[in-house]
Each structure stands twice: as structure tokens, then as C-alpha cells.
Amino acid sequence: MRNTAVHSKPIRIDIWHNILWSKYKGEVFSSLHRLNNGEFDIRFIQLAETEGNRTSLGEVDLAHHRYPFDLLFKGSLDKVSLGRRMTTLFLRTLKSDADLVLLTGYEKMECWLQFFLIRLKGKKTALFCDSTIHDNRQTVLKGLFKRFIFQAADGIFGYGLRSKEYVIHYGANPEKVYFKCQAAALPLIYSPDQALADRIAMATGPDAPRYLYVGRISAEKGLNTLLHALARVRAHKPTATLCLVGAGQERDNLERLTEHLDLRESVCFAGGKSGAELFAEYSRATCLVLPSRSEPWGLVVNEALAYGCPVVVSAHCGCVPELVIEGKTGFVHRVDDIADLAAKMLDALHHFSDIGQSAQASIEHMKAFSPDMAAKQIMRGIREIICV
């Protein structure tokens, strides 16, 4: 490995990210800043505070961003014109003296501009990629561009096995793919022991199952499938209820479906929740259900398991290989399969009836998915890219 101390100037690294709203990325960047300890000159650039589909899910919490960063645009990123974004990013990238630049948003034109400019300057560049093959419909043109940019990058940082498989599918060199763990932004006072105690004290028993969903109320989340599955579950367990935490454009449609399925007394549309209020929901729930048709990872699964709450997750969620250990931390169901989802919800009810045992297994499993671990994996990848 090259010794960075022999250089007259430190090796400079620019790390770009889209929005400050991402609490989990703030925790990972905070850990990276602390772990760096002067080895590199790492500079963090955040494009904007938030973006349109995040505004309804809560405000930016700067307590999770304990590192120096430059913020290019106030407010929502989607309120900034493409021309302004392109011009600002072009000038910032042109003036940068970074030896390595880590970019995010490879699917966006401004990222393409940055990528080509960095290559023209003869500097190294790497990409953050949180996609999987299930995320969005693939097109020939996008596929060709992905193949080019993934092959040309000096490194790619993905989230888990499915992200690694995705970029390799599009031609990335496996030796240049660094897949790291995905870490949730838990409270600074989070304690595994306290989480276990809260779970044991608060969790609902099998006689009154309480299922929980957390996330955007949008079409790709598969919530219509979940409502149909709940109706089947209630045929076996009439006391079963569902709490939907989040906001989004599909709420009206789902409320009508709830009426149609005669579930209005069994389904609660709770709106957005965060902090202690949200974590208490995990402690109370029988299990978290995430029936997404498209889900790059699913950080709510990290959160639920960290609070001892087992999960029922669709096979399209990126976190499945790492987080969902069948019969230990949860179950996986086939996408849009109402019968299979209902069966797994009932399985969870009976399989995880020993609250203390199931909570302990989930909490222990999540200890390997911390911001510090994610930061260490990023740092290891940076060292390898710089020293090639």
C-alpha cells in the first residue's frame, strides 16, 4: 500500500451526496470523518437539503451530520433548475484539486457531466450505487450508458450483495466493486440492552397481532397487496390490525381500498413519525411488513431489527440477503403474491411468539450493520483505489 505520508500535500478526496435529509448517510459520513484521522483530506459536498418526495417525511436533522460539509443549494433539489445544477456542478468540479472524487446519482445528467470532466482531468473517480436489478424498468439506452460508466469507474461502492450483482451485470470489474453494509441512523443514545427491554415490555402478543408498515405511501411499495393480505390474515386472526406510518400520494386510493375490504376498523393511517415516536412503533409491533415492488435496500428493516422487531419483506428488497435470515430475523415473501404474504404474516405471528428470544436474535444480528462498519468499508475501498 502506498504511504500517503511521503507526499508534499495530502491526498484530497471529494465525496458528493444528493441531500442532507438522509440521516443514515449523515451517520456514515460522520463516522468516516472521525475514522479518517488526517490520513486523507476528505471534503464532503451536499447538493441540497432535501428533495420533493422526502419533504413529507420530516425535516433535515443536522444532529446526524457531525462532519464539515459544503451545501450548494438551500431547500429542495427538485426546485433547482437543471441548467443551474449543471453549471454549479461543472464549475465546482472543474476547480477541484481532488485526487479522487466519489460521485452519487449516476443516473442523472449532472453526474455524467462530472464523471467525464474528472476523467478529462486525469483524476480518479468512483461511484456510489444503491440500485438492484429490481428497482426500475431497464432500457437499452440506459443499459448501454451504465455499462460504459461502470466499466470506466475506478471503483464502485454498492450496498450489499444485490447491488454488487447489479453493477457486475452491467460490466463492472468485480475487483473494483466494494459492497458495504447499509446502516440506519439510530439515536445517539441507542442501547441494544434498552431496545431489548422495551421490546419485551411493549410488544403485542399473538392474541392481538399488530402489523406495521413504515415508508412512503406510494405505488411501488405494494401496499394494496398488503391490505388484501391483511384481509386474509383476519380470516384466521380477527383481532389483527395494521398501522401504516408515512405519507404519500397513494393514501386516498388505499383508504378507498380499506373501505372496500371492510378493514376501516383494522387499519390506521398514522401519518409520518420519527424519533422516539417511530421507534416505539417498532417496539410494539408484531412485525414490520415491507411488501415493496421496488426497494434498493429498505432502511426501515435495519431500524425494526435494531429494536427487536422481526420483519416480513418482499423478495425485491435489496436488504434480503444480508438482513432477512429465514425464521431468525424474519421471512421473505414473493412480490405481489397476496396468499404468500398472508401466509408469511401468519408464520411470523406464531414463529416469533417468544418475544425475548426473537428480539435478542434480531438485535444481535444488527450489531454488524453500524455506521462505523460502513465507514470502515468505505475507507478500505478508498485506500485500494488510491493505491492502484
HUQUI-V99679 format. One record per pair of residues at least 4 apart in sequence whose C-alpha atoms are under 8 Angstrom apart, sorted by the first residue. I is the first residue (numbers start at 1). J is the second residue. If there is no record, write none. Layout:
BEGIN
i = {I | I}
j = {J | J}
END
This chain:
BEGIN
i = {1 | 1 | 1 | 2 | 4 | 4 | 4 | 5 | 7 | 10 | 10 | 10 | 11 | 11 | 11 | 11 | 12 | 12 | 12 | 12 | 12 | 12 | 12 | 12 | 13 | 13 | 13 | 13 | 13 | 13 | 13 | 13 | 13 | 14 | 14 | 14 | 14 | 14 | 14 | 14 | 14 | 15 | 15 | 15 | 15 | 15 | 15 | 15 | 16 | 16 | 16 | 16 | 16 | 16 | 16 | 16 | 17 | 17 | 17 | 17 | 17 | 17 | 18 | 18 | 18 | 18 | 18 | 18 | 19 | 19 | 19 | 19 | 19 | 19 | 19 | 20 | 20 | 20 | 20 | 20 | 20 | 20 | 20 | 21 | 21 | 21 | 21 | 21 | 21 | 22 | 22 | 23 | 23 | 23 | 23 | 23 | 23 | 23 | 24 | 24 | 24 | 24 | 24 | 24 | 25 | 25 | 26 | 26 | 26 | 26 | 26 | 27 | 27 | 27 | 27 | 27 | 27 | 28 | 28 | 28 | 28 | 28 | 28 | 29 | 29 | 29 | 29 | 29 | 30 | 30 | 30 | 30 | 30 | 31 | 31 | 31 | 31 | 32 | 32 | 32 | 32 | 32 | 32 | 33 | 33 | 33 | 35 | 35 | 36 | 36 | 43 | 43 | 44 | 44 | 44 | 45 | 45 | 45 | 45 | 46 | 46 | 46 | 46 | 47 | 47 | 47 | 47 | 48 | 48 | 48 | 48 | 48 | 48 | 48 | 49 | 49 | 49 | 49 | 49 | 49 | 49 | 50 | 50 | 50 | 50 | 50 | 50 | 51 | 51 | 51 | 51 | 51 | 52 | 52 | 52 | 53 | 54 | 55 | 56 | 56 | 56 | 57 | 57 | 57 | 57 | 57 | 58 | 58 | 58 | 61 | 62 | 64 | 73 | 73 | 75 | 76 | 80 | 80 | 81 | 82 | 83 | 84 | 85 | 85 | 86 | 86 | 86 | 86 | 87 | 88 | 89 | 89 | 89 | 90 | 90 | 90 | 90 | 91 | 92 | 93 | 93 | 93 | 94 | 94 | 98 | 99 | 99 | 100 | 100 | 100 | 100 | 100 | 101 | 101 | 101 | 101 | 101 | 102 | 102 | 102 | 102 | 103 | 103 | 103 | 103 | 103 | 103 | 104 | 104 | 104 | 104 | 105 | 105 | 105 | 106 | 106 | 106 | 106 | 106 | 107 | 107 | 108 | 109 | 110 | 111 | 112 | 113 | 114 | 115 | 115 | 116 | 117 | 118 | 118 | 118 | 118 | 119 | 119 | 119 | 124 | 124 | 124 | 125 | 125 | 125 | 126 | 126 | 126 | 126 | 126 | 127 | 127 | 127 | 127 | 128 | 128 | 128 | 129 | 129 | 129 | 129 | 129 | 130 | 130 | 130 | 130 | 130 | 131 | 131 | 131 | 131 | 131 | 132 | 132 | 132 | 132 | 132 | 132 | 133 | 133 | 134 | 134 | 134 | 134 | 134 | 135 | 135 | 135 | 135 | 135 | 136 | 138 | 138 | 139 | 140 | 141 | 142 | 143 | 143 | 144 | 145 | 146 | 146 | 147 | 147 | 147 | 147 | 148 | 148 | 149 | 150 | 150 | 150 | 150 | 150 | 151 | 151 | 151 | 154 | 154 | 155 | 155 | 155 | 155 | 155 | 156 | 156 | 156 | 156 | 157 | 157 | 157 | 157 | 157 | 157 | 158 | 158 | 158 | 158 | 158 | 158 | 159 | 159 | 159 | 159 | 159 | 159 | 159 | 160 | 160 | 160 | 160 | 160 | 160 | 160 | 160 | 160 | 161 | 161 | 161 | 161 | 162 | 162 | 162 | 163 | 163 | 163 | 164 | 164 | 164 | 164 | 165 | 166 | 167 | 167 | 168 | 168 | 168 | 172 | 172 | 173 | 178 | 178 | 178 | 179 | 180 | 180 | 180 | 181 | 181 | 181 | 181 | 181 | 182 | 182 | 182 | 182 | 182 | 182 | 183 | 183 | 183 | 183 | 183 | 183 | 184 | 184 | 184 | 184 | 184 | 184 | 184 | 185 | 186 | 186 | 187 | 190 | 190 | 191 | 192 | 192 | 192 | 192 | 193 | 194 | 195 | 195 | 195 | 195 | 195 | 196 | 196 | 196 | 196 | 196 | 196 | 196 | 197 | 198 | 198 | 199 | 199 | 199 | 199 | 199 | 199 | 199 | 199 | 199 | 200 | 200 | 200 | 202 | 202 | 203 | 203 | 203 | 203 | 203 | 204 | 204 | 204 | 204 | 204 | 204 | 205 | 205 | 205 | 206 | 206 | 206 | 206 | 207 | 207 | 208 | 208 | 208 | 209 | 209 | 209 | 209 | 209 | 209 | 210 | 210 | 210 | 210 | 210 | 210 | 210 | 210 | 211 | 211 | 211 | 211 | 211 | 211 | 211 | 211 | 211 | 212 | 212 | 212 | 212 | 212 | 212 | 212 | 212 | 212 | 212 | 212 | 213 | 213 | 213 | 213 | 213 | 213 | 213 | 214 | 214 | 214 | 214 | 214 | 214 | 215 | 215 | 215 | 215 | 216 | 216 | 216 | 216 | 217 | 217 | 217 | 217 | 217 | 217 | 217 | 217 | 218 | 218 | 218 | 218 | 218 | 218 | 219 | 219 | 220 | 220 | 220 | 221 | 221 | 221 | 221 | 221 | 221 | 222 | 222 | 222 | 222 | 222 | 223 | 223 | 223 | 223 | 224 | 224 | 224 | 225 | 225 | 225 | 225 | 225 | 226 | 226 | 226 | 226 | 227 | 227 | 227 | 228 | 228 | 228 | 229 | 229 | 229 | 229 | 229 | 230 | 230 | 230 | 230 | 230 | 231 | 231 | 231 | 232 | 232 | 232 | 233 | 233 | 233 | 233 | 233 | 233 | 233 | 234 | 234 | 234 | 240 | 241 | 241 | 242 | 242 | 242 | 243 | 243 | 243 | 243 | 244 | 244 | 244 | 244 | 244 | 245 | 245 | 245 | 245 | 245 | 246 | 246 | 246 | 246 | 246 | 247 | 247 | 247 | 250 | 251 | 252 | 253 | 254 | 255 | 255 | 256 | 257 | 258 | 258 | 258 | 258 | 259 | 259 | 263 | 264 | 273 | 273 | 274 | 274 | 275 | 276 | 277 | 278 | 279 | 279 | 279 | 279 | 280 | 281 | 282 | 282 | 282 | 282 | 282 | 282 | 282 | 283 | 283 | 283 | 285 | 286 | 286 | 286 | 286 | 287 | 287 | 287 | 287 | 287 | 287 | 288 | 288 | 288 | 288 | 288 | 288 | 289 | 289 | 289 | 289 | 290 | 290 | 290 | 290 | 290 | 291 | 291 | 291 | 291 | 291 | 291 | 292 | 292 | 292 | 292 | 292 | 293 | 293 | 293 | 293 | 293 | 294 | 294 | 295 | 295 | 295 | 296 | 296 | 296 | 297 | 297 | 297 | 298 | 298 | 298 | 298 | 299 | 300 | 301 | 301 | 301 | 301 | 302 | 302 | 302 | 302 | 303 | 304 | 304 | 304 | 304 | 305 | 305 | 305 | 305 | 305 | 305 | 305 | 305 | 306 | 306 | 306 | 307 | 307 | 307 | 308 | 308 | 308 | 308 | 308 | 308 | 309 | 309 | 309 | 310 | 310 | 310 | 310 | 310 | 310 | 310 | 311 | 311 | 311 | 311 | 311 | 312 | 312 | 312 | 312 | 312 | 312 | 312 | 312 | 313 | 313 | 313 | 313 | 313 | 313 | 313 | 314 | 314 | 314 | 314 | 315 | 315 | 315 | 315 | 315 | 316 | 316 | 319 | 319 | 320 | 320 | 321 | 323 | 323 | 323 | 324 | 324 | 324 | 324 | 324 | 325 | 325 | 325 | 326 | 326 | 326 | 327 | 327 | 328 | 328 | 328 | 329 | 329 | 329 | 330 | 331 | 331 | 332 | 333 | 333 | 333 | 333 | 334 | 334 | 337 | 338 | 339 | 340 | 341 | 342 | 343 | 344 | 345 | 346 | 347 | 348 | 348 | 349 | 352 | 352 | 353 | 354 | 355 | 356 | 357 | 358 | 359 | 360 | 361 | 362 | 363 | 366 | 368 | 369 | 369 | 370 | 371 | 372 | 373 | 374 | 375 | 376 | 377 | 378 | 379 | 380 | 381 | 382 | 383 | 384}
j = {383 | 384 | 387 | 387 | 10 | 11 | 39 | 10 | 11 | 39 | 40 | 41 | 40 | 41 | 98 | 99 | 40 | 41 | 42 | 43 | 97 | 98 | 99 | 100 | 40 | 41 | 42 | 43 | 98 | 99 | 100 | 101 | 102 | 42 | 43 | 44 | 45 | 98 | 100 | 101 | 102 | 42 | 43 | 44 | 45 | 101 | 102 | 103 | 44 | 45 | 46 | 47 | 101 | 102 | 103 | 104 | 44 | 45 | 46 | 47 | 103 | 104 | 46 | 47 | 48 | 77 | 104 | 105 | 46 | 47 | 48 | 49 | 50 | 51 | 77 | 26 | 46 | 47 | 48 | 49 | 50 | 60 | 62 | 49 | 50 | 54 | 59 | 60 | 61 | 26 | 60 | 27 | 60 | 61 | 64 | 65 | 184 | 185 | 28 | 64 | 183 | 184 | 185 | 371 | 29 | 185 | 30 | 64 | 65 | 66 | 185 | 31 | 64 | 65 | 66 | 185 | 371 | 32 | 183 | 371 | 372 | 374 | 375 | 33 | 65 | 66 | 67 | 375 | 34 | 64 | 65 | 66 | 67 | 35 | 371 | 372 | 375 | 36 | 372 | 375 | 376 | 378 | 379 | 37 | 42 | 67 | 375 | 376 | 40 | 379 | 68 | 69 | 68 | 69 | 70 | 69 | 70 | 71 | 72 | 69 | 70 | 71 | 72 | 71 | 72 | 73 | 77 | 71 | 72 | 73 | 74 | 75 | 76 | 77 | 60 | 71 | 73 | 74 | 75 | 76 | 77 | 54 | 55 | 60 | 75 | 76 | 77 | 55 | 75 | 76 | 77 | 78 | 76 | 77 | 78 | 57 | 58 | 59 | 247 | 248 | 272 | 216 | 246 | 247 | 272 | 273 | 272 | 273 | 274 | 65 | 66 | 185 | 77 | 80 | 79 | 80 | 84 | 85 | 85 | 86 | 87 | 88 | 89 | 110 | 90 | 109 | 110 | 113 | 91 | 92 | 93 | 110 | 114 | 94 | 113 | 114 | 117 | 95 | 96 | 114 | 117 | 118 | 117 | 118 | 123 | 123 | 124 | 123 | 124 | 125 | 126 | 386 | 118 | 123 | 124 | 125 | 126 | 125 | 126 | 127 | 128 | 111 | 115 | 125 | 126 | 127 | 128 | 111 | 127 | 128 | 129 | 111 | 128 | 129 | 111 | 112 | 127 | 128 | 129 | 111 | 112 | 112 | 113 | 114 | 115 | 116 | 117 | 118 | 119 | 125 | 120 | 121 | 122 | 123 | 124 | 125 | 123 | 124 | 125 | 153 | 154 | 386 | 153 | 154 | 155 | 153 | 154 | 155 | 156 | 157 | 153 | 155 | 156 | 157 | 156 | 157 | 158 | 156 | 157 | 158 | 159 | 163 | 158 | 159 | 163 | 296 | 297 | 135 | 158 | 163 | 166 | 296 | 162 | 163 | 165 | 166 | 296 | 318 | 162 | 166 | 293 | 294 | 295 | 296 | 316 | 293 | 294 | 295 | 296 | 316 | 294 | 142 | 143 | 143 | 144 | 145 | 146 | 147 | 170 | 148 | 149 | 150 | 170 | 151 | 170 | 171 | 172 | 152 | 171 | 153 | 156 | 167 | 170 | 171 | 172 | 171 | 172 | 173 | 176 | 385 | 176 | 177 | 178 | 381 | 385 | 176 | 177 | 178 | 179 | 177 | 178 | 179 | 180 | 378 | 381 | 163 | 164 | 177 | 178 | 179 | 180 | 163 | 164 | 179 | 180 | 181 | 182 | 297 | 164 | 179 | 180 | 181 | 182 | 318 | 319 | 321 | 322 | 165 | 179 | 321 | 322 | 166 | 318 | 321 | 167 | 179 | 318 | 168 | 177 | 178 | 179 | 169 | 170 | 171 | 172 | 172 | 173 | 174 | 176 | 177 | 177 | 377 | 378 | 381 | 377 | 374 | 377 | 378 | 369 | 370 | 373 | 374 | 377 | 297 | 299 | 369 | 370 | 371 | 374 | 299 | 302 | 369 | 370 | 371 | 374 | 299 | 300 | 302 | 303 | 369 | 370 | 371 | 371 | 190 | 303 | 275 | 194 | 195 | 195 | 196 | 306 | 307 | 363 | 197 | 198 | 199 | 283 | 306 | 307 | 308 | 200 | 307 | 308 | 356 | 359 | 360 | 363 | 201 | 202 | 283 | 203 | 283 | 284 | 307 | 308 | 309 | 355 | 356 | 359 | 355 | 356 | 359 | 283 | 284 | 283 | 284 | 285 | 286 | 355 | 208 | 209 | 210 | 284 | 285 | 286 | 209 | 286 | 353 | 286 | 349 | 350 | 353 | 237 | 239 | 239 | 240 | 241 | 239 | 240 | 241 | 285 | 286 | 349 | 240 | 241 | 242 | 243 | 284 | 285 | 286 | 287 | 240 | 241 | 242 | 243 | 285 | 286 | 287 | 288 | 289 | 242 | 243 | 244 | 245 | 281 | 282 | 285 | 286 | 287 | 288 | 289 | 242 | 243 | 244 | 245 | 288 | 289 | 290 | 244 | 245 | 246 | 288 | 290 | 300 | 245 | 246 | 247 | 300 | 221 | 246 | 247 | 248 | 221 | 223 | 246 | 247 | 248 | 249 | 250 | 251 | 222 | 223 | 248 | 249 | 250 | 251 | 223 | 250 | 292 | 293 | 294 | 290 | 291 | 292 | 293 | 294 | 295 | 226 | 291 | 292 | 293 | 336 | 227 | 254 | 291 | 292 | 228 | 254 | 257 | 229 | 291 | 336 | 337 | 338 | 230 | 291 | 338 | 341 | 231 | 257 | 258 | 232 | 261 | 338 | 233 | 338 | 339 | 341 | 342 | 234 | 240 | 241 | 242 | 342 | 235 | 261 | 263 | 236 | 339 | 342 | 237 | 238 | 240 | 342 | 343 | 345 | 346 | 238 | 239 | 240 | 266 | 266 | 267 | 266 | 267 | 268 | 267 | 268 | 269 | 270 | 267 | 268 | 269 | 270 | 271 | 269 | 270 | 271 | 272 | 273 | 269 | 270 | 271 | 272 | 273 | 251 | 271 | 272 | 254 | 255 | 256 | 257 | 258 | 259 | 264 | 260 | 261 | 262 | 263 | 264 | 267 | 263 | 264 | 267 | 268 | 277 | 278 | 278 | 279 | 279 | 280 | 281 | 282 | 283 | 303 | 304 | 307 | 284 | 285 | 287 | 288 | 303 | 304 | 307 | 308 | 309 | 307 | 308 | 309 | 309 | 309 | 310 | 348 | 349 | 309 | 310 | 311 | 312 | 348 | 349 | 301 | 304 | 309 | 310 | 311 | 312 | 311 | 312 | 313 | 345 | 301 | 311 | 312 | 313 | 314 | 312 | 313 | 314 | 333 | 335 | 336 | 313 | 314 | 316 | 317 | 335 | 314 | 316 | 317 | 335 | 336 | 316 | 317 | 316 | 317 | 318 | 317 | 318 | 319 | 317 | 318 | 319 | 302 | 317 | 318 | 319 | 303 | 304 | 305 | 311 | 319 | 323 | 306 | 323 | 366 | 369 | 307 | 308 | 309 | 310 | 311 | 309 | 310 | 311 | 329 | 359 | 362 | 363 | 366 | 362 | 363 | 366 | 359 | 362 | 363 | 358 | 359 | 360 | 361 | 362 | 363 | 358 | 359 | 362 | 329 | 330 | 348 | 352 | 358 | 359 | 362 | 324 | 329 | 330 | 331 | 348 | 330 | 331 | 332 | 333 | 341 | 344 | 345 | 348 | 317 | 320 | 324 | 330 | 331 | 332 | 333 | 332 | 333 | 334 | 335 | 320 | 332 | 333 | 334 | 335 | 320 | 335 | 323 | 324 | 324 | 332 | 325 | 329 | 365 | 366 | 328 | 329 | 330 | 331 | 332 | 329 | 330 | 331 | 330 | 331 | 332 | 331 | 351 | 358 | 361 | 362 | 358 | 361 | 362 | 348 | 344 | 348 | 344 | 337 | 340 | 341 | 344 | 340 | 341 | 341 | 342 | 343 | 344 | 345 | 346 | 347 | 348 | 349 | 350 | 351 | 352 | 353 | 353 | 357 | 358 | 358 | 358 | 359 | 360 | 361 | 362 | 363 | 364 | 365 | 366 | 367 | 370 | 373 | 373 | 374 | 374 | 375 | 376 | 377 | 378 | 379 | 380 | 381 | 382 | 383 | 384 | 385 | 386 | 387 | 388}
END
